[in-house]
Amino acid sequence: MRCLSVILPFISACILFCACQKEKINTSTDLVLHFSDSTITFDTLLTTISSPTKNLRVSNLSNENINISSIKLAGGNRNGFRLNINGEVANELINIQIQPKDSIFIFIEATLEKTGFGKPLITEDSIIFKVNSVEQKVKLKAWGQDFVMIQGTKIKTATWTNDRPYLIYNQSLVDSDQTLTIEAGAQIYFHKKAGLVVKGTLIVNGTEDANVIFEGDRLESAYSEIPDQWNGIVLCSGSHLNSIDHAMIRNANIGLQVGTIELNGNASLELSNTRIENMSWAGIWAMKSKIKAYNCLVSNVRYYNTALLLGGDYQFYHTTFANYYNDLSNGNRTTETLVLSNYLIDSKSGNRYVGDLQAATFGNCIITGNRANELLISMDKQGLANYMFDRSLIQISDTFKLADQSHFTGVIRNVNPRFKSPYHGNYELDTLSIAKDYGRAEYGKRFPVDLKNMSRISDSGPDLGTFERIEKKN
């Protein structure tokens, strides 16, 4: 017992000594915190709308505890930034300890006030860390952009300018007998599940240097190619004289729906110099309608790149239908790039609707992708089935029959068009492409410049697809 009475105090002293050693705080003024970023930057934010959350990792690389005497926003609550410091919502905290070789996280959000200007303006602040009387800073930067809110409204005849972006917050309607005109350079953003429905007329007057942009309202670079961020544009049956020129339609569920099965009549559209990219269900989904399109690119769609159904009247010239959609998490794509049919089966009711395909012409086009077959033609004998693929490159299965010259003339089958970088969105032709100079001259003369305003009539012949390759002269 006497021995134990001597040993116990000794053990207690050792434990107390070790605990004191463990809790020792590094008080050196040479000590520095390490940050995952020196500057936290928010891409352009729409003012008054909360930003996505960004995070900052703050690390202690030393072998001793660090006590941060204060962490605070330099601007306090004035600039619209907000902090969550290691799980506590506060723009300022004191006495935060970080154990050796450990880290804490700071989560940052921003809601910027209206700027009063048409162009984005930068808002800056910083997070100040004070350790042993030494200050370190992490900069905060955010660009704020004022916008015009369109929220669930019926749009009467109006012109949208390029002074400020427009944010469509939910489904908005261009009503019958009304016309929405959109000027060159305008930016139209859509909130999740929002869309634009047109019963009247839509006129998009973009230019080569000032495209009209239709995309989701998540403007950070991580969302630049994510589909299904908004619903899309719907031109209802009965909507006529629609025109879309020099537009970019991106990251929706259906980029452009032309015609609606539940309404009588058809929709009509002239579509030119337009890119439709990164869709979930379809790039173009048309039913019993009339489309004239040229110098267009439809690409990167989870299901139907382009589906022309229930008949109609379609003319596509110098258009590239390319689907190299590749999403390992959702599996391989199972649908063809181009589907052409004069009927449609309603998936809910099982009803079969048959229409007349008055005409469908594809001249000097490219229809391709990363599947063995990228063209599906399915016709009901009860309806008309008039279609022609003229001087086009098509990726089709070996069993696909092309002998009928009333439907196929001068088709190149199963040859790589040799795009520059199709998996990165570049569908221009390289110098060895078989599509170079192969197009029918008549179509080249009708559409003498390509999407980038390059001449189609200055060399041996027009190239197939949207882009003309001009070789540099020696």
C-alpha positions as CSV (number, residue, x, y, z in Angstrom):
1,M,0.0,0.0,0.0
2,R,2.9,2.3,0.8
3,C,4.4,1.7,-2.5
4,L,1.1,2.4,-4.3
5,S,0.7,5.7,-2.3
6,V,4.1,6.8,-3.7
7,I,3.4,5.7,-7.3
8,L,-0.1,7.2,-7.7
9,P,0.9,10.8,-7.2
10,F,3.8,10.2,-9.6
11,I,1.4,8.9,-12.3
12,S,-1.0,11.8,-11.7
13,A,1.8,14.3,-12.1
14,C,2.9,12.6,-15.4
15,I,-0.7,12.8,-16.7
16,L,-1.0,16.4,-15.7
17,F,2.3,17.2,-17.3
18,C,1.4,15.5,-20.6
19,A,-2.0,17.2,-20.6
20,C,-0.3,20.5,-20.2
21,Q,2.1,19.7,-23.0
22,K,-0.8,18.6,-25.2
23,E,-2.7,21.9,-24.6
24,K,0.4,24.1,-25.2
25,I,-0.4,27.0,-27.5
26,N,2.2,28.2,-30.1
27,T,2.7,31.9,-29.4
28,S,5.4,32.6,-31.9
29,T,4.8,35.6,-34.1
30,D,6.4,33.7,-37.0
31,L,3.5,31.3,-37.0
32,V,1.3,31.4,-40.2
33,L,-2.0,29.9,-41.1
34,H,-2.3,28.1,-44.4
35,F,-5.3,28.7,-46.7
36,S,-6.7,26.6,-49.5
37,D,-7.1,29.8,-51.5
38,S,-5.7,33.3,-51.2
39,T,-8.8,34.7,-52.9
40,I,-12.4,33.5,-53.0
41,T,-14.0,34.6,-56.2
42,F,-17.7,34.5,-57.1
43,D,-18.6,34.4,-60.8
44,T,-21.1,37.0,-61.9
45,L,-24.0,37.0,-59.4
46,L,-27.5,38.3,-60.1
47,T,-28.0,41.0,-57.5
48,T,-30.5,40.4,-54.6
49,I,-30.2,36.6,-55.2
50,S,-28.1,34.5,-52.9
51,S,-25.0,33.0,-54.3
52,P,-23.9,29.3,-54.2
53,T,-21.7,28.5,-51.1
54,K,-17.9,28.4,-51.4
55,N,-15.5,27.1,-48.8
56,L,-12.1,28.0,-47.4
57,R,-9.9,25.5,-45.6
58,V,-7.8,27.0,-42.8
59,S,-4.9,24.7,-41.7
60,N,-2.4,24.5,-38.9
61,L,0.7,22.8,-40.3
62,S,2.6,23.2,-37.0
63,N,3.2,20.6,-34.3
64,E,1.4,22.7,-31.6
65,N,-2.0,24.1,-31.1
66,I,-2.8,27.4,-32.6
67,N,-5.2,29.9,-31.1
68,I,-6.8,32.3,-33.6
69,S,-7.7,35.3,-31.5
70,S,-10.2,36.5,-34.1
71,I,-11.7,35.8,-37.5
72,K,-13.8,38.5,-39.0
73,L,-15.2,40.0,-42.2
74,A,-13.4,43.3,-42.7
75,G,-16.6,44.9,-44.0
76,G,-18.8,43.4,-41.4
77,N,-22.4,43.2,-42.8
78,R,-22.0,46.0,-45.3
79,N,-20.9,44.3,-48.5
80,G,-23.3,41.4,-48.7
81,F,-20.9,38.5,-47.7
82,R,-21.8,36.0,-45.0
83,L,-19.7,33.5,-43.1
84,N,-20.2,30.2,-41.4
85,I,-17.0,29.6,-39.3
86,N,-16.5,25.9,-38.6
87,G,-20.3,25.4,-38.2
88,E,-21.2,28.6,-36.5
89,V,-23.0,31.3,-38.5
90,A,-21.2,34.5,-37.7
91,N,-19.2,37.2,-39.5
92,E,-16.9,37.5,-36.5
93,L,-15.6,34.9,-33.9
94,I,-12.9,35.0,-31.3
95,N,-10.6,32.4,-29.8
96,I,-10.8,29.5,-32.3
97,Q,-8.3,26.8,-31.7
98,I,-6.8,24.5,-34.3
99,Q,-5.0,21.4,-33.2
100,P,-1.7,20.3,-34.7
101,K,-1.9,19.2,-38.4
102,D,-5.6,19.9,-38.4
103,S,-8.0,22.3,-40.2
104,I,-11.2,24.3,-39.9
105,F,-13.6,25.3,-42.7
106,I,-15.2,28.6,-43.4
107,F,-18.2,28.7,-45.7
108,I,-18.9,31.9,-47.6
109,E,-22.0,33.2,-49.3
110,A,-22.9,36.5,-50.9
111,T,-26.1,38.5,-51.7
112,L,-25.2,41.7,-53.5
113,E,-27.3,44.8,-53.5
114,K,-28.5,46.3,-56.8
115,T,-25.7,48.3,-58.5
116,G,-27.9,50.7,-60.5
117,F,-25.7,50.0,-63.6
118,G,-26.2,47.8,-66.6
119,K,-22.8,46.2,-66.5
120,P,-21.4,44.0,-63.7
121,L,-19.7,45.7,-60.9
122,I,-17.2,44.2,-58.5
123,T,-17.7,44.0,-54.7
124,E,-14.6,43.2,-52.6
125,D,-14.0,42.4,-49.0
126,S,-11.6,40.2,-47.0
127,I,-11.6,37.8,-44.1
128,I,-9.0,38.9,-41.5
129,F,-7.3,36.3,-39.2
130,K,-5.4,37.4,-36.2
131,V,-2.9,35.0,-34.6
132,N,-0.4,36.1,-32.0
133,S,-1.0,39.8,-33.0
134,V,-0.2,39.0,-36.6
135,E,-2.8,39.5,-39.3
136,Q,-3.4,37.5,-42.4
137,K,-6.1,38.1,-45.0
138,V,-8.1,36.1,-47.6
139,K,-9.6,38.3,-50.3
140,L,-13.3,38.1,-51.3
141,K,-14.4,39.2,-54.8
142,A,-17.8,39.0,-56.4
143,W,-19.2,40.6,-59.5
144,G,-22.8,41.8,-59.2
145,Q,-25.2,42.2,-62.2
146,D,-28.5,43.9,-62.1
147,F,-31.3,42.2,-64.0
148,V,-35.0,42.5,-65.0
149,M,-37.2,40.0,-63.3
150,I,-39.8,38.2,-65.3
151,Q,-41.9,36.1,-62.9
152,G,-44.9,34.0,-64.1
153,T,-46.2,36.8,-66.3
154,K,-48.1,36.9,-69.6
155,I,-45.8,38.9,-71.9
156,K,-47.5,41.3,-74.2
157,T,-45.8,42.8,-77.2
158,A,-42.4,44.0,-76.0
159,T,-38.8,44.4,-77.0
160,W,-36.1,43.1,-74.6
161,T,-32.8,45.0,-74.9
162,N,-29.2,44.2,-74.0
163,D,-29.0,46.8,-71.3
164,R,-29.5,44.2,-68.5
165,P,-30.0,40.5,-68.3
166,Y,-33.6,39.1,-67.9
167,L,-34.3,36.5,-65.3
168,I,-37.3,34.3,-66.0
169,Y,-38.1,32.9,-62.6
170,N,-40.9,30.5,-63.6
171,Q,-43.0,29.7,-66.6
172,S,-43.7,32.8,-68.7
173,L,-46.0,33.1,-71.7
174,V,-45.9,35.2,-74.8
175,D,-49.7,35.3,-75.3
176,S,-51.6,34.9,-78.6
177,D,-51.3,37.8,-81.0
178,Q,-48.4,39.3,-79.0
179,T,-44.8,39.5,-80.2
180,L,-41.6,39.3,-78.1
181,T,-38.6,40.8,-79.9
182,I,-35.1,40.2,-78.3
183,E,-32.3,42.5,-79.4
184,A,-28.7,41.4,-80.2
185,G,-26.5,40.8,-77.2
186,A,-29.4,40.2,-74.8
187,Q,-28.9,37.6,-72.0
188,I,-32.0,35.6,-70.9
189,Y,-31.5,33.6,-67.7
190,F,-33.9,30.9,-66.4
191,H,-34.3,29.7,-62.8
192,K,-34.7,26.0,-62.2
193,K,-37.8,24.6,-63.9
194,A,-38.5,27.9,-65.6
195,G,-39.2,28.2,-69.3
196,L,-40.6,30.4,-72.0
197,V,-43.9,29.4,-73.8
198,V,-44.8,31.2,-77.0
199,K,-48.4,31.3,-78.3
200,G,-47.8,34.5,-80.2
201,T,-44.5,35.2,-81.9
202,L,-40.8,35.2,-80.8
203,I,-38.2,37.2,-82.8
204,V,-34.6,36.8,-81.8
205,N,-32.3,39.3,-83.6
206,G,-28.8,38.2,-82.6
207,T,-25.7,39.0,-84.6
208,E,-22.4,37.2,-85.1
209,D,-20.7,39.5,-82.7
210,A,-23.6,39.7,-80.2
211,N,-25.4,36.4,-79.8
212,V,-28.6,36.2,-77.8
213,I,-28.0,33.9,-74.8
214,F,-30.6,31.6,-73.3
215,E,-29.3,29.6,-70.3
216,G,-29.8,28.8,-66.6
217,D,-29.2,31.3,-63.8
218,R,-26.3,29.3,-62.3
219,L,-23.5,31.3,-63.9
220,E,-20.5,29.8,-62.1
221,S,-18.1,28.0,-64.5
222,A,-18.9,24.6,-62.9
223,Y,-22.4,24.8,-64.4
224,S,-21.4,25.9,-67.9
225,E,-22.2,22.5,-69.4
226,I,-24.7,20.9,-67.0
227,P,-28.0,20.0,-68.7
228,D,-31.6,20.3,-67.2
229,Q,-31.0,23.6,-65.4
230,W,-34.3,25.0,-66.9
231,N,-37.2,23.8,-69.0
232,G,-36.6,25.3,-72.4
233,I,-38.4,27.3,-75.1
234,V,-41.8,26.1,-76.4
235,L,-43.3,27.4,-79.6
236,C,-46.9,26.2,-79.4
237,S,-49.0,25.0,-82.4
238,G,-50.6,28.1,-83.8
239,S,-47.5,30.2,-83.2
240,H,-46.2,31.6,-86.5
241,L,-43.5,33.9,-88.0
242,N,-41.1,32.9,-85.3
243,S,-37.4,33.6,-86.1
244,I,-34.3,32.9,-84.1
245,D,-31.0,34.2,-85.5
246,H,-27.5,34.0,-83.9
247,A,-28.6,32.6,-80.6
248,M,-27.1,30.2,-78.0
249,I,-29.5,27.9,-76.2
250,R,-27.8,26.0,-73.5
251,N,-28.2,23.6,-70.6
252,A,-32.0,23.0,-70.6
253,N,-34.3,20.0,-70.6
254,I,-35.6,20.6,-74.1
255,G,-33.7,23.4,-75.8
256,L,-36.4,24.2,-78.4
257,Q,-39.8,22.6,-78.7
258,V,-41.6,23.5,-81.9
259,G,-45.3,22.5,-81.9
260,T,-47.6,21.0,-79.3
261,I,-49.6,17.8,-79.7
262,E,-52.7,19.1,-77.7
263,L,-53.2,22.2,-79.9
264,N,-54.5,22.4,-83.5
265,G,-52.5,23.7,-86.4
266,N,-48.7,23.9,-86.5
267,A,-45.9,26.2,-85.4
268,S,-43.5,27.8,-87.9
269,L,-39.9,28.8,-87.3
270,E,-36.9,30.1,-89.2
271,L,-33.8,29.1,-87.2
272,S,-30.4,30.3,-88.3
273,N,-26.8,30.6,-87.0
274,T,-27.7,29.1,-83.7
275,R,-26.1,26.7,-81.3
276,I,-28.3,24.4,-79.2
277,E,-26.1,22.5,-76.7
278,N,-26.0,20.4,-73.5
279,M,-29.7,19.3,-73.1
280,S,-31.2,16.5,-71.1
281,W,-34.1,15.3,-73.2
282,A,-33.8,16.9,-76.6
283,G,-32.1,19.7,-78.5
284,I,-34.9,20.2,-81.0
285,W,-38.2,18.4,-80.4
286,A,-40.7,19.2,-83.2
287,M,-44.2,18.0,-83.9
288,K,-46.3,18.6,-87.0
289,S,-44.6,21.9,-87.6
290,K,-42.6,23.8,-90.1
291,I,-38.9,24.6,-89.6
292,K,-36.4,26.1,-92.0
293,A,-32.9,26.0,-90.5
294,Y,-29.4,26.7,-91.7
295,N,-25.9,27.2,-90.1
296,C,-27.1,25.5,-86.9
297,L,-25.3,23.2,-84.5
298,V,-27.2,20.8,-82.2
299,S,-25.0,18.8,-79.9
300,N,-24.4,17.0,-76.6
301,V,-27.9,15.7,-75.6
302,R,-28.7,12.9,-73.2
303,Y,-31.5,11.5,-75.2
304,Y,-32.8,13.0,-78.5
305,N,-30.4,15.4,-80.2
306,T,-33.2,16.2,-82.8
307,A,-36.6,14.5,-83.1
308,L,-38.9,15.5,-85.9
309,L,-42.2,13.8,-85.2
310,L,-45.9,13.6,-86.4
311,G,-45.0,14.8,-89.8
312,G,-44.5,18.4,-90.8
313,D,-42.3,20.4,-93.2
314,Y,-38.6,20.6,-92.3
315,Q,-35.7,22.0,-94.2
316,F,-32.2,21.8,-92.7
317,Y,-29.1,23.1,-94.6
318,H,-25.5,23.2,-93.6
319,T,-26.5,22.0,-90.1
320,T,-24.4,19.7,-87.8
321,F,-26.3,17.3,-85.7
322,A,-23.5,15.8,-83.5
323,N,-24.0,13.8,-80.3
324,Y,-21.0,12.8,-78.3
325,Y,-22.8,12.9,-75.0
326,N,-20.7,11.1,-72.5
327,D,-21.9,10.8,-68.9
328,L,-20.5,7.7,-67.1
329,S,-22.9,8.2,-64.2
330,N,-26.0,7.8,-66.4
331,G,-24.6,5.1,-68.7
332,N,-24.2,5.2,-72.4
333,R,-26.6,7.0,-74.7
334,T,-29.3,4.7,-76.2
335,T,-31.1,7.0,-78.7
336,E,-30.1,8.1,-82.2
337,T,-28.9,11.6,-83.0
338,L,-31.7,12.3,-85.5
339,V,-35.2,10.7,-85.3
340,L,-37.6,11.3,-88.2
341,S,-41.2,10.0,-88.0
342,N,-44.7,10.8,-89.2
343,Y,-46.3,9.5,-86.0
344,L,-46.1,9.7,-82.3
345,I,-47.3,7.3,-79.5
346,D,-48.4,9.1,-76.3
347,S,-46.5,7.4,-73.5
348,K,-49.3,8.2,-71.0
349,S,-52.5,7.2,-72.9
350,G,-50.9,4.8,-75.5
351,N,-52.7,6.7,-78.3
352,R,-51.1,6.7,-81.7
353,Y,-51.2,9.9,-83.6
354,V,-50.3,9.9,-87.3
355,G,-49.5,13.0,-89.4
356,D,-48.2,13.8,-92.9
357,L,-44.5,14.4,-93.4
358,Q,-44.9,16.8,-96.3
359,A,-41.2,17.3,-96.7
360,A,-37.9,16.9,-94.8
361,T,-34.8,18.0,-96.6
362,F,-31.3,17.7,-95.2
363,G,-28.8,19.3,-97.5
364,N,-25.0,19.5,-96.9
365,C,-25.6,18.3,-93.3
366,I,-23.6,16.2,-90.9
367,I,-25.5,13.6,-88.7
368,T,-23.0,11.8,-86.5
369,G,-22.1,10.8,-82.9
370,N,-20.4,8.1,-80.8
371,R,-23.0,5.3,-81.5
372,A,-22.9,2.9,-84.4
373,N,-26.2,4.2,-85.8
374,E,-27.3,7.8,-85.5
375,L,-30.3,8.0,-87.7
376,L,-33.8,6.5,-87.1
377,I,-36.5,6.8,-89.7
378,S,-39.9,5.3,-88.7
379,M,-43.0,5.9,-90.8
380,D,-46.7,4.9,-90.6
381,K,-48.2,4.0,-94.0
382,Q,-51.3,5.9,-93.2
383,G,-49.4,9.2,-93.5
384,L,-47.1,10.9,-96.1
385,A,-43.4,10.1,-95.8
386,N,-41.5,12.6,-98.0
387,Y,-37.9,13.1,-97.0
388,M,-34.5,13.6,-98.7
389,F,-30.9,13.4,-97.5
390,D,-28.9,15.2,-100.1
391,R,-25.1,15.4,-100.0
392,S,-24.8,14.7,-96.3
393,L,-22.5,12.7,-94.0
394,I,-24.4,10.2,-91.9
395,Q,-23.3,7.7,-89.2
396,I,-25.5,4.7,-89.8
397,S,-25.4,1.0,-89.3
398,D,-24.2,-1.3,-92.0
399,T,-27.6,-2.7,-92.5
400,F,-29.2,0.7,-93.2
401,K,-30.4,0.8,-96.9
402,L,-29.5,3.8,-98.9
403,A,-30.4,2.5,-102.4
404,D,-33.6,4.5,-102.7
405,Q,-32.5,7.7,-104.5
406,S,-35.8,9.4,-103.8
407,H,-34.6,9.6,-100.2
408,F,-30.8,9.4,-100.3
409,T,-28.4,11.0,-102.8
410,G,-24.7,11.5,-102.5
411,V,-24.6,10.3,-98.9
412,I,-21.3,9.6,-97.2
413,R,-21.9,6.8,-94.7
414,N,-19.9,5.7,-91.6
415,V,-16.9,8.0,-92.1
416,N,-15.4,10.1,-89.3
417,P,-16.1,13.8,-90.2
418,R,-12.9,14.6,-88.3
419,F,-14.1,17.4,-86.1
420,K,-11.3,19.3,-84.3
421,S,-12.4,18.3,-80.8
422,P,-16.0,17.0,-80.5
423,Y,-15.8,15.9,-76.9
424,H,-14.9,19.5,-76.0
425,G,-17.5,21.2,-78.2
426,N,-15.4,22.1,-81.2
427,Y,-17.2,20.9,-84.4
428,E,-15.0,22.7,-86.9
429,L,-13.4,20.4,-89.5
430,D,-9.7,19.6,-89.6
431,T,-7.7,19.7,-92.8
432,L,-8.2,15.9,-93.6
433,S,-12.0,15.8,-93.3
434,I,-13.9,14.1,-96.0
435,A,-16.6,16.7,-95.5
436,K,-14.4,19.4,-97.0
437,D,-15.7,20.8,-100.4
438,Y,-18.1,17.9,-100.7
439,G,-21.4,19.9,-100.5
440,R,-23.8,20.7,-103.3
441,A,-22.9,24.0,-104.7
442,E,-26.5,25.1,-105.0
443,Y,-26.9,25.0,-101.2
444,G,-23.6,26.8,-100.7
445,K,-24.8,29.7,-102.9
446,R,-28.0,29.9,-101.0
447,F,-26.1,30.2,-97.7
448,P,-22.8,31.7,-98.8
449,V,-21.3,32.2,-95.3
450,D,-21.1,29.8,-92.3
451,L,-21.8,30.3,-88.6
452,K,-18.5,32.2,-88.2
453,N,-19.1,34.3,-91.4
454,M,-16.6,32.4,-93.4
455,S,-17.3,32.2,-97.1
456,R,-18.5,28.9,-98.6
457,I,-18.0,30.0,-102.2
458,S,-14.4,31.1,-102.2
459,D,-12.8,27.6,-102.7
460,S,-13.5,24.4,-104.5
461,G,-16.9,23.8,-102.9
462,P,-18.9,24.2,-99.8
463,D,-18.1,22.0,-96.8
464,L,-20.7,19.9,-95.1
465,G,-22.1,21.0,-91.8
466,T,-22.1,24.3,-90.0
467,F,-18.5,25.3,-90.3
468,E,-16.5,26.0,-93.5
469,R,-12.8,25.3,-93.3
470,I,-10.6,27.8,-95.1
471,E,-7.1,26.6,-95.6
472,K,-4.3,29.1,-95.1
473,K,-2.4,30.0,-98.3
474,N,1.2,29.1,-98.4
